[in-house]
Amino acid sequence: MSGEKRDPYLRGQQPPARFVRHRPVTGVVVAVLAGSLPDRGLELIPQPSRVLCRGEVHELILTTEEAAPGSRVDAISYLGFFEVKQGGVVVVGDDLRVRGSVIGEIAGFDATHLPNHLNVVVRGKVALDGLAWRFGLGDPVVIGGPAA
């Protein structure tokens, strides 16, 4: 049986396992991005969680759309790239905080650029890019965990 046939999300099933607790994923900003697109066409994967490992670099993209696993995301603002310092599990609904400020919550994941990097899509209230948020190189990034 192929992996696709065994994946409960791809079969339209919600598996019985739920994330009750998980430690935050932490890292630092390694590139600040500026710019936005009204029609990016990201295709979020159906899985609501991903493991991010120490040393990996991933892209953060913001949308104000009602994005969710399995949906298409068009209107986006580029935030930046971050390097994972403490790995773990990132789950849809986790907060993304940069320098302690909540930017939004994880909406899903786009695999367009794998194996190079994962697009971590964040649902926020304002369509600002990383420059407008005043991100700086080395700024602390925290995904999930208790609010500061």
N, CA and C atoms as a LAMMPS dump frame, in Angstrom:
ITEM: TIMESTEP
0
ITEM: NUMBER OF ATOMS
444
ITEM: BOX BOUNDS ff ff ff
-5.0000000000000000e+02 5.0000000000000000e+02
-5.0000000000000000e+02 5.0000000000000000e+02
-5.0000000000000000e+02 5.0000000000000000e+02
ITEM: ATOMS id mol type element x y z
1 1 1 N 0.848 -1.179 0
2 1 2 C 0 0 0
3 1 3 C 0.891 1.239 0
4 2 1 N 0.636 2.174 -0.899
5 2 2 C 1.458 3.38 -0.988
6 2 3 C 1.199 4.289 0.207
7 3 1 N 2.143 5.236 0.443
8 3 2 C 2.003 6.18 1.539
9 3 3 C 0.741 7.012 1.438
10 4 1 N 0.37 7.398 0.204
11 4 2 C -0.839 8.188 0.014
12 4 3 C -2.076 7.428 0.459
13 5 1 N -2.133 6.144 0.162
14 5 2 C -3.303 5.343 0.532
15 5 3 C -3.374 5.107 2.033
16 6 1 N -2.236 5.168 2.732
17 6 2 C -2.219 4.953 4.179
18 6 3 C -2.44 6.241 4.96
19 7 1 N -2.196 7.404 4.338
20 7 2 C -2.312 8.687 5.036
21 7 3 C -3.784 8.997 5.291
22 8 1 N -4.213 9.057 6.569
23 8 2 C -5.634 9.288 6.846
24 8 3 C -6.131 10.637 6.339
25 9 1 N -5.271 11.657 6.29
26 9 2 C -5.689 12.969 5.793
27 9 3 C -6.006 12.906 4.305
28 10 1 N -5.212 12.138 3.552
29 10 2 C -5.451 12.01 2.119
30 10 3 C -6.672 11.14 1.827
31 11 1 N -7.06 10.299 2.791
32 11 2 C -8.259 9.484 2.629
33 11 3 C -9.498 10.188 3.17
34 12 1 N -9.319 11.434 3.652
35 12 2 C -10.459 12.182 4.181
36 12 3 C -10.854 11.799 5.585
37 13 1 N -9.972 11.114 6.3
38 13 2 C -10.251 10.708 7.677
39 13 3 C -9.47 11.593 8.639
40 14 1 N -10.041 11.828 9.776
41 14 2 C -9.325 12.508 10.852
42 14 3 C -8.793 11.42 11.772
43 15 1 N -7.474 11.287 11.882
44 15 2 C -6.954 10.223 12.739
45 15 3 C -7.3 10.467 14.204
46 16 1 N -7.327 9.4 15.004
47 16 2 C -7.708 9.547 16.402
48 16 3 C -6.674 10.304 17.242
49 17 1 N -5.427 10.357 16.792
50 17 2 C -4.393 11.043 17.579
51 17 3 C -4.598 12.557 17.511
52 18 1 N -4.536 13.21 18.652
53 18 2 C -4.655 14.663 18.745
54 18 3 C -3.438 15.189 19.499
55 19 1 N -2.985 16.364 19.131
56 19 2 C -1.878 16.976 19.855
57 19 3 C -2.425 17.62 21.116
58 20 1 N -2.113 17.025 22.24
59 20 2 C -2.566 17.544 23.52
60 20 3 C -1.579 18.604 24.012
61 21 1 N -0.294 18.305 23.914
62 21 2 C 0.764 19.248 24.258
63 21 3 C 1.934 19.019 23.311
64 22 1 N 2.619 20.093 22.984
65 22 2 C 3.867 19.985 22.231
66 22 3 C 4.71 21.213 22.541
67 23 1 N 6.017 20.98 22.577
68 23 2 C 6.901 22.088 22.932
69 23 3 C 6.983 23.062 21.757
70 24 1 N 7.332 24.316 22.039
71 24 2 C 7.447 25.284 20.954
72 24 3 C 8.651 24.985 20.065
73 25 1 N 8.521 25.361 18.821
74 25 2 C 9.647 25.363 17.892
75 25 3 C 10.228 26.77 17.958
76 26 1 N 11.535 26.872 18.156
77 26 2 C 12.163 28.187 18.249
78 26 3 C 13.238 28.33 17.188
79 27 1 N 13.534 29.563 16.859
80 27 2 C 14.558 29.83 15.87
81 27 3 C 14.869 31.308 15.792
82 28 1 N 15.552 31.672 14.707
83 28 2 C 15.914 33.073 14.485
84 28 3 C 15.692 33.429 13.016
85 29 1 N 15.355 34.679 12.792
86 29 2 C 15.192 35.195 11.439
87 29 3 C 16.557 35.216 10.76
88 30 1 N 16.641 34.644 9.555
89 30 2 C 17.898 34.645 8.794
90 30 3 C 17.772 35.429 7.492
91 31 1 N 16.561 35.807 7.111
92 31 2 C 16.346 36.653 5.937
93 31 3 C 15.011 37.369 6.115
94 32 1 N 15.001 38.649 5.847
95 32 2 C 13.782 39.451 5.917
96 32 3 C 13.305 39.67 4.486
97 33 1 N 12.014 39.445 4.266
98 33 2 C 11.451 39.603 2.927
99 33 3 C 10.487 40.779 2.879
100 34 1 N 10.395 41.389 1.702
101 34 2 C 9.436 42.457 1.442
102 34 3 C 8.678 42.093 0.182
103 35 1 N 7.407 42.415 0.167
104 35 2 C 6.606 42.189 -1.021
105 35 3 C 5.365 41.374 -0.735
106 36 1 N 4.436 41.449 -1.666
107 36 2 C 3.189 40.717 -1.557
108 36 3 C 2.698 40.366 -2.955
109 37 1 N 1.789 39.416 -3.011
110 37 2 C 1.168 38.999 -4.267
111 37 3 C -0.321 38.788 -4.033
112 38 1 N -1.169 39.19 -4.988
113 38 2 C -2.601 38.962 -4.835
114 38 3 C -3.034 37.581 -5.316
115 39 1 N -2.156 36.866 -6.043
116 39 2 C -2.555 35.621 -6.694
117 39 3 C -1.449 34.568 -6.648
118 40 1 N -0.874 34.331 -5.481
119 40 2 C 0.263 33.418 -5.35
120 40 3 C -0.097 31.978 -5.692
121 41 1 N -1.28 31.519 -5.336
122 41 2 C -1.701 30.168 -5.683
123 41 3 C -1.026 29.072 -4.89
124 42 1 N -0.772 29.302 -3.614
125 42 2 C -0.216 28.252 -2.768
126 42 3 C -1.275 27.176 -2.542
127 43 1 N -0.857 25.925 -2.565
128 43 2 C -1.75 24.793 -2.306
129 43 3 C -1.336 24.17 -0.98
130 44 1 N -2.106 24.433 0.073
131 44 2 C -1.75 23.904 1.383
132 44 3 C -1.996 22.399 1.416
133 45 1 N -1.029 21.689 1.985
134 45 2 C -1.159 20.24 2.096
135 45 3 C -2.293 19.918 3.072
136 46 1 N -2.889 18.725 2.984
137 46 2 C -4.019 18.407 3.868
138 46 3 C -3.616 18.123 5.315
139 47 1 N -2.357 17.814 5.555
140 47 2 C -1.914 17.493 6.91
141 47 3 C -1.817 18.783 7.744
142 48 1 N -2.328 18.747 8.987
143 48 2 C -2.328 19.943 9.829
144 48 3 C -1.091 20.101 10.709
145 49 1 N -0.082 19.265 10.512
146 49 2 C 1.125 19.387 11.329
147 49 3 C 2.335 18.995 10.496
148 50 1 N 3.471 19.519 10.9
149 50 2 C 4.754 19.172 10.291
150 50 3 C 5.808 19.205 11.385
151 51 1 N 6.808 18.367 11.23
152 51 2 C 7.973 18.382 12.11
153 51 3 C 9.005 19.301 11.482
154 52 1 N 9.537 20.23 12.272
155 52 2 C 10.633 21.097 11.831
156 52 3 C 11.843 20.743 12.679
157 53 1 N 12.945 20.397 12.014
158 53 2 C 14.14 19.917 12.7
159 53 3 C 15.176 21.02 12.883
160 54 1 N 15.954 20.892 13.955
161 54 2 C 17.021 21.847 14.237
162 54 3 C 17.94 21.969 13.021
163 55 1 N 18.277 23.2 12.684
164 55 2 C 19.18 23.48 11.578
165 55 3 C 18.487 23.729 10.253
166 56 1 N 17.219 23.327 10.134
167 56 2 C 16.495 23.585 8.892
168 56 3 C 16.15 25.063 8.771
169 57 1 N 16.005 25.519 7.528
170 57 2 C 15.579 26.885 7.244
171 57 3 C 14.271 26.803 6.47
172 58 1 N 13.264 27.544 6.933
173 58 2 C 11.942 27.528 6.306
174 58 3 C 11.438 28.954 6.102
175 59 1 N 10.52 29.093 5.136
176 59 2 C 9.96 30.403 4.793
177 59 3 C 8.661 30.635 5.551
178 60 1 N 8.466 31.879 5.984
179 60 2 C 7.236 32.302 6.64
180 60 3 C 6.481 33.228 5.687
181 61 1 N 5.235 32.893 5.419
182 61 2 C 4.386 33.647 4.5
183 61 3 C 3.082 33.963 5.213
184 62 1 N 2.627 35.209 5.126
185 62 2 C 1.407 35.632 5.804
186 62 3 C 0.257 35.784 4.809
187 63 1 N -0.931 35.401 5.231
188 63 2 C -2.149 35.654 4.463
189 63 3 C -3.229 36.152 5.405
190 64 1 N -4.148 36.938 4.865
191 64 2 C -5.324 37.355 5.643
192 64 3 C -6.543 36.542 5.217
193 65 1 N -6.356 35.599 4.299
194 65 2 C -7.456 34.749 3.837
195 65 3 C -7.801 33.693 4.889
196 66 1 N -8.99 33.122 4.781
197 66 2 C -9.419 32.029 5.657
198 66 3 C -8.775 30.739 5.179
199 67 1 N -7.487 30.641 5.35
200 67 2 C -6.721 29.483 4.877
201 67 3 C -6.78 28.356 5.895
202 68 1 N -6.747 27.122 5.37
203 68 2 C -6.768 25.928 6.213
204 68 3 C -6.121 24.796 5.42
205 69 1 N -5.712 23.72 6.111
206 69 2 C -5.12 22.593 5.392
207 69 3 C -5.996 22.156 4.216
208 70 1 N -5.353 21.952 3.068
209 70 2 C -6.048 21.528 1.869
210 70 3 C -6.61 22.661 1.027
211 71 1 N -6.485 23.903 1.487
212 71 2 C -7.049 25.03 0.738
213 71 3 C -5.998 25.708 -0.138
214 72 1 N -6.47 26.582 -1.004
215 72 2 C -5.614 27.404 -1.869
216 72 3 C -5.495 28.779 -1.229
217 73 1 N -4.289 29.35 -1.298
218 73 2 C -4.034 30.667 -0.737
219 73 3 C -3.494 31.561 -1.844
220 74 1 N -4.162 32.676 -2.064
221 74 2 C -3.739 33.593 -3.126
222 74 3 C -3.076 34.861 -2.581
223 75 1 N -3.764 35.632 -1.763
224 75 2 C -3.233 36.903 -1.273
225 75 3 C -2.221 36.643 -0.158
226 76 1 N -0.964 36.98 -0.433
227 76 2 C 0.081 36.707 0.561
228 76 3 C 1.024 37.899 0.702
229 77 1 N 1.676 37.942 1.847
230 77 2 C 2.781 38.864 2.113
231 77 3 C 3.963 38.018 2.574
232 78 1 N 5.134 38.304 2.016
233 78 2 C 6.332 37.565 2.377
234 78 3 C 6.902 38.115 3.677
235 79 1 N 7.144 37.235 4.652
236 79 2 C 7.694 37.648 5.94
237 79 3 C 9.204 37.462 5.993
238 80 1 N 9.673 36.257 5.743
239 80 2 C 11.105 35.997 5.811
240 80 3 C 11.394 34.516 5.957
241 81 1 N 12.659 34.226 6.201
242 81 2 C 13.109 32.857 6.454
243 81 3 C 13.641 32.799 7.874
244 82 1 N 13.456 31.641 8.515
245 82 2 C 14.014 31.463 9.846
246 82 3 C 14.721 30.125 9.932
247 83 1 N 15.75 30.085 10.767
248 83 2 C 16.476 28.847 11.046
249 83 3 C 15.96 28.273 12.349
250 84 1 N 15.659 26.981 12.339
251 84 2 C 15.151 26.293 13.52
252 84 3 C 16.313 26.025 14.477
253 85 1 N 16.182 26.496 15.712
254 85 2 C 17.181 26.245 16.753
255 85 3 C 16.747 25.113 17.681
256 86 1 N 15.442 25.027 17.98
257 86 2 C 14.872 23.917 18.752
258 86 3 C 13.741 23.339 17.916
259 87 1 N 13.927 22.119 17.46
260 87 2 C 12.928 21.49 16.613
261 87 3 C 11.737 20.986 17.398
262 88 1 N 10.724 20.582 16.656
263 88 2 C 9.527 20.032 17.265
264 88 3 C 8.42 19.929 16.233
265 89 1 N 7.205 19.866 16.732
266 89 2 C 6.026 19.725 15.886
267 89 3 C 5.3 21.068 15.835
268 90 1 N 4.978 21.503 14.621
269 90 2 C 4.18 22.709 14.418
270 90 3 C 2.796 22.254 13.969
271 91 1 N 1.755 22.806 14.617
272 91 2 C 0.384 22.394 14.365
273 91 3 C -0.442 23.611 13.956
274 92 1 N -1.344 23.42 12.993
275 92 2 C -2.26 24.483 12.598
276 92 3 C -2.933 25.042 13.848
277 93 1 N -2.963 26.354 13.944
278 93 2 C -3.521 27.03 15.117
279 93 3 C -2.474 27.537 16.079
280 94 1 N -1.236 27.019 15.979
281 94 2 C -0.15 27.532 16.825
282 94 3 C 0.107 29.003 16.49
283 95 1 N 0.422 29.786 17.505
284 95 2 C 0.816 31.179 17.28
285 95 3 C 2.223 31.254 16.711
286 96 1 N 2.445 32.237 15.839
287 96 2 C 3.791 32.611 15.407
288 96 3 C 4.109 33.931 16.095
289 97 1 N 5.216 33.925 16.848
290 97 2 C 5.675 35.151 17.506
291 97 3 C 7.091 35.473 17.034
292 98 1 N 7.297 36.727 16.723
293 98 2 C 8.629 37.223 16.379
294 98 3 C 8.916 38.385 17.319
295 99 1 N 10.052 38.316 18.013
296 99 2 C 10.404 39.308 19.046
297 99 3 C 9.307 39.433 20.099
298 100 1 N 8.552 38.355 20.33
299 100 2 C 7.5 38.368 21.339
300 100 3 C 6.156 38.864 20.834
301 101 1 N 6.091 39.427 19.635
302 101 2 C 4.828 39.919 19.077
303 101 3 C 4.136 38.816 18.286
304 102 1 N 2.849 38.634 18.537
305 102 2 C 2.084 37.645 17.78
306 102 3 C 1.828 38.202 16.381
307 103 1 N 2.298 37.47 15.382
308 103 2 C 2.116 37.854 13.982
309 103 3 C 0.824 37.246 13.444
310 104 1 N 0.484 36.057 13.911
311 104 2 C -0.716 35.348 13.469
312 104 3 C -0.645 33.914 13.94
313 105 1 N -1.474 33.073 13.337
314 105 2 C -1.46 31.653 13.702
315 105 3 C -1.212 30.806 12.465
316 106 1 N -0.614 29.666 12.684
317 106 2 C -0.288 28.769 11.581
318 106 3 C -1.582 28.325 10.898
319 107 1 N -1.627 28.536 9.569
320 107 2 C -2.797 28.159 8.769
321 107 3 C -2.562 26.853 8.032
322 108 1 N -1.299 26.573 7.726
323 108 2 C -0.988 25.353 6.988
324 108 3 C 0.391 25.421 6.372
325 109 1 N 0.661 24.475 5.488
326 109 2 C 1.995 24.297 4.934
327 109 3 C 1.908 24.076 3.428
328 110 1 N 2.805 24.696 2.693
329 110 2 C 2.882 24.525 1.243
330 110 3 C 4.233 23.906 0.926
331 111 1 N 4.22 22.847 0.108
332 111 2 C 5.431 22.075 -0.165
333 111 3 C 6.065 22.402 -1.519
334 112 1 N 5.711 23.53 -2.117
335 112 2 C 6.202 23.897 -3.448
336 112 3 C 7.711 23.77 -3.588
337 113 1 N 8.46 24.223 -2.602
338 113 2 C 9.917 24.313 -2.724
339 113 3 C 10.681 23.161 -2.081
340 114 1 N 9.966 22.142 -1.566
341 114 2 C 10.674 20.993 -0.99
342 114 3 C 11.491 20.294 -2.065
343 115 1 N 12.668 19.775 -1.746
344 115 2 C 13.228 19.591 -0.405
345 115 3 C 14.036 20.792 0.099
346 116 1 N 14.073 21.873 -0.655
347 116 2 C 14.853 23.039 -0.227
348 116 3 C 14.313 23.656 1.065
349 117 1 N 13.03 23.961 1.085
350 117 2 C 12.405 24.51 2.291
351 117 3 C 10.897 24.35 2.211
352 118 1 N 10.248 24.451 3.361
353 118 2 C 8.803 24.384 3.49
354 118 3 C 8.288 25.811 3.613
355 119 1 N 7.153 26.108 2.982
356 119 2 C 6.462 27.38 3.208
357 119 3 C 5.516 27.184 4.389
358 120 1 N 5.746 27.92 5.461
359 120 2 C 4.88 27.887 6.629
360 120 3 C 3.942 29.085 6.48
361 121 1 N 2.658 28.812 6.279
362 121 2 C 1.689 29.865 5.989
363 121 3 C 0.987 30.264 7.282
364 122 1 N 0.997 31.566 7.539
365 122 2 C 0.481 32.151 8.767
366 122 3 C -0.746 33.001 8.432
367 123 1 N -1.822 32.794 9.156
368 123 2 C -3.024 33.609 8.98
369 123 3 C -2.946 34.771 9.962
370 124 1 N -2.991 35.992 9.428
371 124 2 C -2.91 37.178 10.268
372 124 3 C -4.033 38.145 9.974
373 125 1 N -4.082 39.201 10.758
374 125 2 C -5.151 40.195 10.604
375 125 3 C -4.774 41.326 9.665
376 126 1 N -3.477 41.576 9.522
377 126 2 C -3.028 42.67 8.651
378 126 3 C -2.014 42.147 7.65
379 127 1 N -2.143 42.576 6.409
380 127 2 C -1.296 42.092 5.315
381 127 3 C 0.001 42.893 5.259
382 128 1 N 0.904 42.598 6.193
383 128 2 C 2.2 43.267 6.243
384 128 3 C 3.303 42.27 5.924
385 129 1 N 4.341 42.729 5.231
386 129 2 C 5.489 41.871 4.95
387 129 3 C 6.513 42.01 6.075
388 130 1 N 7.609 41.258 5.963
389 130 2 C 8.633 41.265 7.01
390 130 3 C 9.271 42.62 7.231
391 131 1 N 9.436 43.39 6.165
392 131 2 C 9.998 44.736 6.291
393 131 3 C 9.063 45.636 7.087
394 132 1 N 7.762 45.575 6.776
395 132 2 C 6.783 46.398 7.496
396 132 3 C 6.672 45.987 8.967
397 133 1 N 6.859 44.686 9.245
398 133 2 C 6.866 44.216 10.636
399 133 3 C 8.162 44.614 11.342
400 134 1 N 9.118 45.113 10.59
401 134 2 C 10.436 45.519 11.112
402 134 3 C 11.226 44.341 11.665
403 135 1 N 11.099 43.191 10.985
404 135 2 C 11.91 42.047 11.366
405 135 3 C 13.373 42.397 11.169
406 136 1 N 14.214 41.84 12.018
407 136 2 C 15.658 42.009 11.89
408 136 3 C 16.344 40.664 11.887
409 137 1 N 17.511 40.608 11.302
410 137 2 C 18.281 39.371 11.315
411 137 3 C 18.585 38.994 12.753
412 138 1 N 18.361 37.744 13.085
413 138 2 C 18.598 37.267 14.444
414 138 3 C 17.424 37.421 15.381
415 139 1 N 16.337 38.061 14.926
416 139 2 C 15.156 38.187 15.794
417 139 3 C 14.664 36.8 16.194
418 140 1 N 14.278 36.623 17.462
419 140 2 C 13.785 35.322 17.898
420 140 3 C 12.414 35.001 17.314
421 141 1 N 12.245 33.76 16.901
422 141 2 C 10.999 33.233 16.354
423 141 3 C 10.535 32.106 17.275
424 142 1 N 9.256 32.118 17.636
425 142 2 C 8.677 31.053 18.445
426 142 3 C 7.355 30.658 17.806
427 143 1 N 7.186 29.366 17.574
428 143 2 C 5.937 28.841 17.044
429 143 3 C 5.368 27.889 18.088
430 144 1 N 4.148 28.184 18.554
431 144 2 C 3.487 27.352 19.548
432 144 3 C 3.983 27.648 20.939
433 145 1 N 3.56 26.844 21.877
434 145 2 C 3.947 27.048 23.274
435 145 3 C 3.134 28.14 23.899
436 146 1 N 3.335 28.362 25.187
437 146 2 C 2.553 29.378 25.893
438 146 3 C 2.912 30.781 25.432
439 147 1 N 1.929 31.665 25.429
440 147 2 C 2.165 33.056 25.047
441 147 3 C 3.101 33.708 26.043
442 148 1 N 3.913 34.598 25.551
443 148 2 C 4.891 35.283 26.414
444 148 3 C 4.223 36.288 27.314
